[in-house]
Amino acid sequence: ESGGREDTPWALVDAARLHEAAKRCRDEPALLMDMLHCEFAVDYEDRIQMIYVLYSTPQNHKAVLRVNLPADKPEVDTVTDLWTVADWYERETHDLFGVEFPGNADLSPLLLYEGFEGHPGLKSFPLHDYEEW
């Protein structure tokens, strides 16, 4: 599996250890990843992969954490206590991919309306009435 850009270090982290790894990235003096630049999901059908792009404003470097989640029950602890912006990213990911974030106090819909059925970011989501011309 490709790690993305060659100049960006990345690590595959077990879901149970994500919060610990993220906290270390934020607090370790050699890293100081004080900014969660982006957090998003990718549907590989057999798994959902969460991607966390971290950035250090004092040291001007970045890194990526990746977490593989089971497609049938995607769940990983929130990082909102580390970076408050994660709340919006987690709500969006919950809307589109159905990922649960234990510890996030508000997973109310951000992009979809209350009661929307399904998760349109998933490859398995049916695109009704879509016809390519």
DSSP file with accessible surface (Angstrom, degrees, kcal/mol):
  #  RESIDUE AA STRUCTURE BP1 BP2  ACC     N-H-->O    O-->H-N    N-H-->O    O-->H-N    TCO  KAPPA ALPHA  PHI   PSI    X-CA   Y-CA   Z-CA
    1    1 A E              0   0  129      0, 0.0     2,-0.1     0, 0.0     0, 0.0   0.000 360.0 360.0 360.0 134.2    0.0    0.0    0.0
    2    2 A S        -     0   0   91      1,-0.1     3,-0.1     0, 0.0     0, 0.0  -0.447 360.0-148.0 -73.3 145.2    1.3    3.4   -0.9
    3    3 A G        -     0   0   15      1,-0.3     2,-0.3    -2,-0.1    -1,-0.1   0.349  41.6-118.9 -93.1   5.4    1.9    5.9    1.9
    4    4 A G  S    S+     0   0   45      6,-0.0    -1,-0.3     3,-0.0     2,-0.1  -0.726  78.8  20.4  94.7-143.2    1.1    8.9   -0.3
    5    5 A R  S >  S-     0   0  156     -2,-0.3     3,-1.4     1,-0.1     0, 0.0  -0.352  70.8-133.9 -65.0 140.1    3.7   11.6   -0.9
    6    6 A E  T 3  S+     0   0  201      1,-0.3    -1,-0.1    -2,-0.1    -2,-0.0   0.739 102.9  57.7 -68.5 -22.5    7.2   10.4   -0.3
    7    7 A D  T 3  S+     0   0   99      1,-0.1    -1,-0.3     2,-0.1    -2,-0.1   0.434  92.7  79.3 -90.0   3.5    8.1   13.5    1.7
    8    8 A T  S <  S-     0   0   14     -3,-1.4    55,-0.1    53,-0.1    -1,-0.1  -0.920  75.6-140.7-114.4 112.7    5.4   12.9    4.3
    9    9 A P        -     0   0   82      0, 0.0    55,-2.0     0, 0.0     2,-0.3  -0.401  26.7-179.6 -67.8 146.0    6.1   10.4    7.0
   10   10 A W  E     -a   64   0A  94     53,-0.2     2,-0.3    -2,-0.1    55,-0.2  -0.968  15.6-158.7-144.7 159.9    3.2    8.2    7.9
   11   11 A A  E     -a   65   0A  45     53,-2.0    55,-2.7    -2,-0.3     2,-0.6  -0.999  18.6-133.2-141.6 140.9    2.3    5.4   10.3
   12   12 A L  E     -a   66   0A  95     -2,-0.3     2,-0.4    53,-0.2    55,-0.2  -0.856  33.7-167.8 -92.0 121.0   -0.4    2.7   10.4
   13   13 A V        -     0   0   22     53,-3.4    55,-0.4    -2,-0.6     2,-0.1  -0.897  24.3-113.2-116.9 140.0   -1.8    2.7   13.9
   14   14 A D    >   -     0   0  109     -2,-0.4     3,-1.8    53,-0.1     4,-0.5  -0.459  29.5-122.7 -65.7 140.7   -4.0    0.1   15.6
   15   15 A A  G >  S+     0   0   26     53,-0.4     3,-1.1     1,-0.3     4,-0.4   0.864 111.1  57.9 -56.0 -38.4   -7.5    1.6   16.4
   16   16 A A  G 3  S+     0   0   82      1,-0.2    -1,-0.3     2,-0.1     4,-0.2   0.718 113.1  40.1 -66.1 -18.7   -7.1    0.8   20.1
   17   17 A R  G <> S+     0   0  138     -3,-1.8     4,-2.6     1,-0.1    -1,-0.2   0.322  84.3 101.2-112.9   6.6   -3.9    2.9   20.2
   18   18 A L  H <> S+     0   0    0     -3,-1.1     4,-3.2    -4,-0.5     5,-0.3   0.942  82.4  48.6 -58.5 -50.5   -4.9    5.8   18.0
   19   19 A H  H  > S+     0   0   49     -4,-0.4     4,-2.7     1,-0.2     5,-0.2   0.928 113.1  48.3 -58.9 -43.4   -5.6    8.3   20.8
   20   20 A E  H  > S+     0   0  108     -4,-0.2     4,-2.2     1,-0.2    -1,-0.2   0.924 114.3  46.0 -61.1 -44.5   -2.3    7.4   22.5
   21   21 A A  H  X S+     0   0   26     -4,-2.6     4,-2.4     2,-0.2    -2,-0.2   0.917 113.3  49.2 -67.0 -41.8   -0.4    7.8   19.3
   22   22 A A  H  X S+     0   0    2     -4,-3.2     4,-2.2    -5,-0.2    -2,-0.2   0.915 110.7  50.2 -64.6 -41.9   -2.1   11.1   18.4
   23   23 A K  H  X S+     0   0   91     -4,-2.7     4,-2.7    -5,-0.3     5,-0.3   0.912 110.5  49.9 -63.3 -40.9   -1.5   12.5   21.9
   24   24 A R  H  X S+     0   0  168     -4,-2.2     4,-2.8    -5,-0.2     8,-0.3   0.915 108.9  51.8 -64.5 -42.2    2.2   11.6   21.6
   25   25 A C  H  < S+     0   0   18     -4,-2.4     8,-2.7     1,-0.2    -1,-0.2   0.894 114.6  44.1 -60.1 -38.7    2.4   13.3   18.2
   26   26 A R  H  < S+     0   0   67     -4,-2.2    -2,-0.2     6,-0.2    -1,-0.2   0.902 124.3  31.4 -71.2 -41.6    0.9   16.4   19.7
   27   27 A D  H  < S+     0   0   67     -4,-2.7    -2,-0.2    -5,-0.2    -3,-0.2   0.692  85.1 106.5 -98.1 -22.1    2.9   16.5   22.9
   28   28 A E    >X  -     0   0   72     -4,-2.8     4,-2.7    -5,-0.3     3,-2.0  -0.440  68.0-136.7 -63.7 123.9    6.3   15.0   22.1
   29   29 A P  T 34 S+     0   0   92      0, 0.0    -1,-0.2     0, 0.0    -4,-0.0   0.816 103.4  54.2 -54.7 -31.6    8.9   17.9   22.0
   30   30 A A  T 34 S+     0   0   68      1,-0.1    -2,-0.1     2,-0.0    -5,-0.1   0.694 122.7  27.8 -75.3 -16.5   10.5   16.5   18.8
   31   31 A L  T <4  +     0   0   59     -3,-2.0    28,-0.2    -7,-0.2     3,-0.2   0.824  68.5 177.3-108.9 -56.6    7.1   16.4   17.0
   32   32 A L     <  -     0   0   60     -4,-2.7     2,-2.1    -8,-0.3    27,-0.3   0.869   8.7-177.7  47.0  51.0    4.8   19.1   18.5
   33   33 A M        +     0   0    4     -8,-2.7    23,-0.3     1,-0.2    -1,-0.2  -0.536  13.1 163.1 -77.2  81.4    1.9   18.3   16.0
   34   34 A D        +     0   0   73     -2,-2.1     2,-0.4    -3,-0.2    -1,-0.2   0.531  52.3  63.1 -82.9  -4.5   -0.3   21.1   17.4
   35   35 A M  E     -B   55   0A  73     20,-2.2    20,-2.7    -3,-0.1     2,-1.0  -0.976  63.8-150.8-129.3 127.4   -2.6   21.2   14.4
   36   36 A L  E     -B   54   0A   6     -2,-0.4    18,-0.2    18,-0.2     3,-0.1  -0.848  20.6-175.8 -88.8 101.0   -5.0   18.6   13.0
   37   37 A H  E     -     0   0A 102     16,-1.9     2,-0.3    -2,-1.0    -1,-0.2   0.888  62.0 -16.2 -68.3 -39.9   -4.9   19.7    9.4
   38   38 A C  E     -B   53   0A  37     15,-1.4    15,-2.9    -3,-0.1     2,-0.3  -0.977  50.9-165.1-164.0 150.9   -7.4   17.2    8.2
   39   39 A E  E     +B   52   0A   0     -2,-0.3     2,-0.3    13,-0.2    13,-0.2  -0.977  28.2 147.8-142.1 128.2   -9.2   14.0    9.2
   40   40 A F  E     -B   51   0A  78     11,-2.1    11,-3.1    -2,-0.3     2,-0.3  -0.962  35.3-119.4-155.2 170.0  -11.1   11.8    6.7
   41   41 A A  E     -B   50   0A   9     -2,-0.3     2,-0.4     9,-0.2     9,-0.2  -0.847  11.7-159.4-116.4 153.0  -12.2    8.3    5.8
   42   42 A V  E     -B   49   0A  42      7,-2.0     7,-2.7    -2,-0.3     2,-0.7  -1.000  16.0-139.1-129.8 130.9  -11.6    6.2    2.7
   43   43 A D  E     +B   48   0A  13     -2,-0.4     5,-0.2    78,-0.2    -2,-0.0  -0.823  25.2 170.6 -93.0 112.5  -13.8    3.2    1.8
   44   44 A Y        -     0   0   87      3,-2.6     2,-2.5    -2,-0.7     4,-0.1   0.130  47.4-125.1-101.2  16.0  -11.8    0.2    0.6
   45   45 A E  S    S+     0   0  135      2,-0.3     3,-0.1     1,-0.2    -1,-0.1  -0.242 107.3  54.3  69.2 -50.0  -14.9   -2.0    0.8
   46   46 A D  S    S+     0   0  115     -2,-2.5    25,-0.8     1,-0.2     2,-0.3   0.624 126.4   3.8 -85.2 -11.3  -13.2   -4.6    3.0
   47   47 A R  E     - C   0  70A  50     23,-0.2    -3,-2.6    24,-0.1     2,-0.5  -0.977  66.2-124.2-161.4 160.3  -12.3   -1.8    5.5
   48   48 A I  E     -BC  43  69A   2     21,-2.4    21,-3.1    -2,-0.3     2,-0.6  -0.957  26.9-153.8-108.4 130.3  -12.7    1.9    6.3
   49   49 A Q  E     -BC  42  68A   0     -7,-2.7    -7,-2.0    -2,-0.5     2,-0.4  -0.932   0.7-152.5-109.6 125.0   -9.4    3.7    6.7
   50   50 A M  E     -BC  41  67A   0     17,-2.9    17,-2.4    -2,-0.6     2,-0.4  -0.787  11.1-159.9 -90.3 137.2   -9.2    6.8    8.8
   51   51 A I  E     -BC  40  66A   9    -11,-3.1   -11,-2.1    -2,-0.4     2,-0.5  -0.981   6.7-169.0-121.9 129.3   -6.5    9.3    7.8
   52   52 A Y  E     -BC  39  65A   2     13,-2.9    13,-2.5    -2,-0.4     2,-0.7  -0.975   5.9-160.8-120.2 114.8   -5.2   12.0   10.2
   53   53 A V  E     -BC  38  64A  27    -15,-2.9   -16,-1.9    -2,-0.5   -15,-1.4  -0.878  15.7-168.6 -98.9 115.8   -3.0   14.7    8.7
   54   54 A L  E     -BC  36  63A   0      9,-3.2     9,-2.0    -2,-0.7     2,-0.4  -0.808   5.9-169.4-109.1 147.7   -1.0   16.4   11.5
   55   55 A Y  E     -BC  35  62A  60    -20,-2.7   -20,-2.2    -2,-0.3     2,-0.7  -0.994  16.9-144.7-139.2 142.1    1.0   19.5   11.3
   56   56 A S  E  >> - C   0  61A   0      5,-2.9     4,-1.5    -2,-0.4     5,-0.8  -0.920   9.7-171.6-105.4 110.5    3.5   21.2   13.6
   57   57 A T  T  45S+     0   0   75     -2,-0.7    -1,-0.2   -25,-0.3   -24,-0.1   0.900  86.7  49.0 -69.8 -37.3    3.3   25.0   13.3
   58   58 A P  T  45S+     0   0   85      0, 0.0    -1,-0.2     0, 0.0   -26,-0.1   0.845 125.1  28.5 -71.0 -27.8    6.4   25.7   15.5
   59   59 A Q  T  45S-     0   0   78    -27,-0.3    -2,-0.2   -28,-0.2     3,-0.1   0.457  97.9-131.8-111.6  -4.3    8.5   23.2   13.5
   60   60 A N  T  <5 +     0   0  118     -4,-1.5     2,-0.3     1,-0.2    -3,-0.2   0.919  62.9 117.3  54.5  52.1    6.9   23.3   10.1
   61   61 A H  E   < - C   0  56A  59     -5,-0.8    -5,-2.9   -30,-0.2     2,-0.3  -0.959  44.4-153.8-140.8 163.5    6.6   19.6    9.5
   62   62 A K  E     - C   0  55A  80     -2,-0.3     2,-0.3    -7,-0.2    -7,-0.2  -0.899   9.1-178.1-134.6 164.4    3.7   17.2    8.9
   63   63 A A  E     - C   0  54A  18     -9,-2.0    -9,-3.2    -2,-0.3     2,-0.4  -0.966  18.2-132.4-155.5 163.1    2.9   13.5    9.4
   64   64 A V  E     -aC  10  53A  17    -55,-2.0   -53,-2.0    -2,-0.3     2,-0.4  -0.980   7.6-160.3-126.4 134.1    0.0   11.2    8.7
   65   65 A L  E     -aC  11  52A  10    -13,-2.5   -13,-2.9    -2,-0.4     2,-0.4  -0.945  12.3-165.5-108.3 135.2   -1.6    8.6   10.9
   66   66 A R  E     -aC  12  51A  27    -55,-2.7   -53,-3.4    -2,-0.4     2,-0.4  -0.960   4.8-171.9-121.2 140.8   -3.7    5.9    9.3
   67   67 A V  E     - C   0  50A   0    -17,-2.4   -17,-2.9    -2,-0.4     2,-0.5  -0.991  13.8-146.0-135.2 122.8   -6.1    3.5   11.1
   68   68 A N  E     - C   0  49A  57    -55,-0.4   -53,-0.4    -2,-0.4   -19,-0.2  -0.776  20.0-172.7 -89.0 131.1   -7.8    0.6    9.5
   69   69 A L  E     - C   0  48A   3    -21,-3.1   -21,-2.4    -2,-0.5     2,-0.1  -0.922  32.6 -98.3-121.6 147.6  -11.4   -0.1   10.8
   70   70 A P  E >   - C   0  47A  69      0, 0.0     3,-0.7     0, 0.0   -23,-0.2  -0.410  27.6-135.1 -65.4 137.5  -13.6   -3.1   10.0
   71   71 A A  T 3  S+     0   0   43    -25,-0.8   -24,-0.1     1,-0.2   -25,-0.1   0.819 102.5  54.0 -63.1 -30.8  -16.2   -2.2    7.3
   72   72 A D  T 3  S+     0   0  147      1,-0.2    -1,-0.2   -26,-0.2   -25,-0.0   0.696 128.0  13.7 -81.8 -17.1  -19.0   -3.8    9.3
   73   73 A K  S <  S-     0   0  124     -3,-0.7     2,-0.4     2,-0.0    -1,-0.2  -0.404  75.3-172.5-154.4  70.1  -18.5   -1.8   12.5
   74   74 A P        +     0   0   16      0, 0.0    26,-2.5     0, 0.0     2,-0.3  -0.533  22.5 151.2 -73.2 121.8  -16.1    1.1   11.9
   75   75 A E  B     +d  100   0B  81     -2,-0.4     2,-0.3    24,-0.2    26,-0.2  -0.973  13.5 161.3-154.7 134.4  -15.3    2.7   15.3
   76   76 A V        -     0   0    4     24,-2.1   -60,-0.1    -2,-0.3   -61,-0.0  -0.979  44.8 -92.9-152.7 144.0  -12.3    4.6   16.7
   77   77 A D        -     0   0   76    -62,-0.4    26,-0.2    -2,-0.3    24,-0.0  -0.216  47.3-104.2 -58.1 146.8  -12.0    6.9   19.7
   78   78 A T        -     0   0    9     24,-2.4    -1,-0.1     1,-0.1     3,-0.1  -0.270  17.9-159.5 -66.0 155.0  -12.5   10.6   19.2
   79   79 A V    >>  +     0   0    0      4,-0.1     4,-2.4     1,-0.1     3,-1.4   0.079  61.2 112.8-118.0  19.7   -9.5   13.0   19.2
   80   80 A T  T 34 S+     0   0   30      1,-0.3     7,-0.1     2,-0.2     6,-0.1   0.780  72.1  59.7 -64.4 -25.1  -11.7   16.1   19.9
   81   81 A D  T 34 S+     0   0  100      1,-0.2    -1,-0.3    -3,-0.1     3,-0.2   0.713 111.7  40.7 -75.4 -16.4  -10.0   16.4   23.3
   82   82 A L  T <4 S+     0   0   15     -3,-1.4     2,-0.4     1,-0.3    -2,-0.2   0.825 134.6  12.6 -94.6 -42.1   -6.7   16.8   21.5
   83   83 A W    ><  -     0   0   16     -4,-2.4     3,-1.8     1,-0.1    -1,-0.3  -0.943  64.7-154.4-138.0 114.9   -7.8   19.0   18.6
   84   84 A T  T >  S+     0   0  124     -2,-0.4     3,-1.8     1,-0.3     4,-0.3   0.814  91.6  69.5 -63.4 -27.9  -11.3   20.7   18.9
   85   85 A V  T >> S+     0   0   57      1,-0.3     4,-1.3     2,-0.2     3,-0.9   0.756  80.0  79.3 -62.2 -20.2  -11.5   20.9   15.1
   86   86 A A  H <> S+     0   0    0     -3,-1.8     4,-3.0     1,-0.2     5,-0.3   0.786  77.7  72.7 -59.0 -25.4  -11.8   17.1   15.0
   87   87 A D  H <> S+     0   0   37     -3,-1.8     4,-2.2    -4,-0.3    -1,-0.2   0.933  99.4  43.1 -55.8 -48.1  -15.5   17.5   16.0
   88   88 A W  H <> S+     0   0  154     -3,-0.9     4,-2.3    -4,-0.3    -1,-0.2   0.926 115.3  48.6 -65.8 -43.7  -16.4   18.8   12.5
   89   89 A Y  H  X S+     0   0   52     -4,-1.3     4,-2.5     1,-0.2    -2,-0.2   0.902 112.7  48.3 -63.0 -40.7  -14.3   16.2   10.7
   90   90 A E  H  X S+     0   0    0     -4,-3.0     4,-2.5     2,-0.2    -1,-0.2   0.889 110.6  50.5 -70.6 -37.1  -15.8   13.4   12.9
   91   91 A R  H  X S+     0   0   33     -4,-2.2     4,-2.5    -5,-0.3    19,-0.4   0.926 112.4  47.4 -64.7 -42.8  -19.4   14.6   12.3
   92   92 A E  H  X S+     0   0   68     -4,-2.3     4,-2.7     2,-0.2     5,-0.3   0.933 113.7  47.3 -62.5 -45.5  -18.8   14.7    8.6
   93   93 A T  H  X>S+     0   0    3     -4,-2.5     4,-2.7     1,-0.2     6,-0.9   0.884 110.8  51.8 -66.4 -36.3  -17.2   11.2    8.6
   94   94 A H  H  X5S+     0   0   36     -4,-2.5     4,-1.4     4,-0.2    -1,-0.2   0.934 112.4  47.1 -63.6 -45.1  -20.0    9.9   10.7
   95   95 A D  H  <5S+     0   0   10     -4,-2.5    -2,-0.2    -5,-0.2    -1,-0.2   0.950 122.6  32.0 -57.6 -53.8  -22.6   11.3    8.2
   96   96 A L  H  <5S+     0   0   41     -4,-2.7    25,-2.4    23,-0.2    26,-0.7   0.798 136.0  18.9 -83.2 -30.5  -20.9   10.0    5.1
   97   97 A F  H  <5S-     0   0   31     -4,-2.7    -3,-0.2    -5,-0.3    -2,-0.2   0.478  92.2-121.0-122.1  -9.4  -19.3    6.7    6.2
   98   98 A G     << +     0   0   11     -4,-1.4     2,-0.2    -5,-0.6    -4,-0.2   0.656  51.4 161.5  77.1  16.0  -21.0    5.7    9.4
   99   99 A V        -     0   0    0     -6,-0.9     2,-0.4    -9,-0.1    -1,-0.2  -0.520  31.3-140.6 -72.5 132.5  -17.9    5.7   11.5
  100  100 A E  B     -d   75   0B  86    -26,-2.5   -24,-2.1    -2,-0.2    -1,-0.0  -0.767  10.9-162.9 -92.9 142.6  -18.6    5.9   15.3
  101  101 A F    >   -     0   0    2     -2,-0.4     3,-2.4   -26,-0.2   -24,-0.2  -0.772  11.8-150.5-127.0  82.4  -16.3    8.0   17.5
  102  102 A P  T 3  S+     0   0   48      0, 0.0   -24,-2.4     0, 0.0     3,-0.1  -0.303  84.9  32.2 -54.1 133.9  -16.8    7.1   21.1
  103  103 A G  T 3  S+     0   0   66      1,-0.3     2,-0.6   -26,-0.2   -26,-0.1   0.125  85.0 119.2 101.1 -18.0  -16.1   10.1   23.3
  104  104 A N    <   -     0   0   17     -3,-2.4    -1,-0.3     1,-0.1     3,-0.2  -0.732  51.9-157.7 -81.1 119.4  -17.5   12.6   20.7
  105  105 A A  S    S+     0   0  109     -2,-0.6     2,-0.3     1,-0.2    -1,-0.1   0.637  77.2  40.0 -75.0 -15.0  -20.4   14.3   22.5
  106  106 A D        +     0   0   69      1,-0.1    -1,-0.2     2,-0.1   -15,-0.1  -0.764  48.5 155.2-143.4  92.9  -22.1   15.5   19.3
  107  107 A L        +     0   0   35     -2,-0.3     3,-0.1    -3,-0.2    -1,-0.1  -0.021  32.5 144.6-102.3  31.0  -22.3   13.3   16.2
  108  108 A S        -     0   0   42      1,-0.1   -13,-0.1     2,-0.0   -14,-0.1  -0.285  65.0 -75.0 -64.6 154.6  -25.5   15.1   15.0
  109  109 A P        +     0   0   35      0, 0.0    -1,-0.1     0, 0.0     5,-0.1  -0.207  48.1 175.2 -56.1 138.2  -25.7   15.4   11.2
  110  110 A L  S    S+     0   0   47    -19,-0.4   -18,-0.1    -3,-0.1    -2,-0.0   0.738  82.6  14.9-108.9 -42.7  -23.4   18.1    9.7
  111  111 A L  S    S+     0   0   95    -20,-0.2     2,-0.2   -19,-0.1   -19,-0.1   0.709 122.7  55.0-105.3 -28.6  -24.0   17.6    5.9
  112  112 A L  S    S-     0   0   40      1,-0.1     2,-0.2     4,-0.1     3,-0.1  -0.566  87.1-101.6-104.4 168.6  -27.1   15.4    5.9
  113  113 A Y    >   -     0   0  161     -2,-0.2     3,-2.1     1,-0.1    -3,-0.1  -0.554  47.1 -86.4 -89.4 155.6  -30.5   16.0    7.4
  114  114 A E  T 3  S+     0   0  154      1,-0.3    -1,-0.1    -2,-0.2     3,-0.1  -0.380 117.6  25.0 -57.4 129.2  -31.7   14.3   10.6
  115  115 A G  T 3  S+     0   0   59      1,-0.3    -1,-0.3    -2,-0.1     2,-0.1   0.394  80.8 151.6  94.2  -3.9  -33.2   10.9    9.6
  116  116 A F    <   -     0   0   62     -3,-2.1     2,-0.5     1,-0.1    -1,-0.3  -0.400  41.4-133.8 -59.2 134.7  -31.3   10.5    6.4
  117  117 A E        +     0   0  168     -3,-0.1     2,-0.1    -2,-0.1    -1,-0.1  -0.820  59.1   2.9-100.7 128.1  -30.9    6.8    5.8
  118  118 A G  S    S-     0   0   36     -2,-0.5   -20,-0.1     1,-0.1   -21,-0.1  -0.321  80.7 -84.6  97.7-179.2  -27.5    5.3    4.8
  119  119 A H    >   -     0   0   64    -22,-0.1     3,-2.0    -2,-0.1     6,-0.2  -0.894  28.4-162.6-133.3  99.2  -24.0    6.7    4.3
  120  120 A P  T 3  S+     0   0   43      0, 0.0   -24,-0.1     0, 0.0   -23,-0.1   0.590  83.9  68.4 -68.4  -7.2  -23.5    8.2    0.9
  121  121 A G  T 3  S+     0   0   27    -25,-2.4   -78,-0.2   -26,-0.2     2,-0.2   0.679  81.4  95.5 -80.5 -15.6  -19.7    8.1    1.1
  122  122 A L  S X  S-     0   0   38     -3,-2.0     3,-1.7   -26,-0.7    -3,-0.0  -0.505  78.6-132.9 -77.2 142.4  -19.7    4.3    1.1
  123  123 A K  T 3  S+     0   0  127      1,-0.3    -1,-0.1    -2,-0.2    -2,-0.0   0.788 107.1  59.8 -62.5 -25.6  -19.1    2.6   -2.2
  124  124 A S  T 3  S+     0   0  102     -5,-0.1    -1,-0.3     2,-0.1    -3,-0.0   0.559  77.0 113.0 -81.2  -6.0  -22.1    0.3   -1.4
  125  125 A F  S <  S-     0   0   47     -3,-1.7     2,-0.3    -6,-0.2    -7,-0.0  -0.488  72.7-122.2 -70.8 126.3  -24.5    3.3   -1.2
  126  126 A P        -     0   0   67      0, 0.0     2,-1.1     0, 0.0    -1,-0.1  -0.516  11.7-145.8 -72.9 130.9  -27.0    3.1   -4.0
  127  127 A L    >   -     0   0  124     -2,-0.3     3,-1.2     3,-0.1     2,-0.1  -0.773  24.3-153.1 -94.9  89.9  -27.0    6.1   -6.3
  128  128 A H  T 3   +     0   0  143     -2,-1.1     3,-0.1     1,-0.2     0, 0.0  -0.365  69.8   3.5 -66.7 142.1  -30.8    6.2   -7.2
  129  129 A D  T 3  S+     0   0  171      1,-0.2     2,-0.6    -2,-0.1    -1,-0.2   0.737  89.8 145.3  59.0  23.5  -31.8    7.8  -10.4
  130  130 A Y    <   +     0   0  154     -3,-1.2     2,-0.4     2,-0.0    -1,-0.2  -0.834  20.1 173.6 -95.2 127.1  -28.3    8.4  -11.5
  131  131 A E        -     0   0  129     -2,-0.6     2,-0.4    -3,-0.1    -3,-0.0  -0.994  24.2-138.7-135.1 126.3  -27.7    8.0  -15.2
  132  132 A E              0   0  155     -2,-0.4    -2,-0.0     1,-0.0     0, 0.0  -0.692 360.0 360.0 -84.6 136.3  -24.4    8.9  -17.0
  133  133 A W              0   0  254     -2,-0.4    -1,-0.0     0, 0.0    -2,-0.0  -0.830 360.0 360.0-106.4 360.0  -24.8   10.6  -20.3
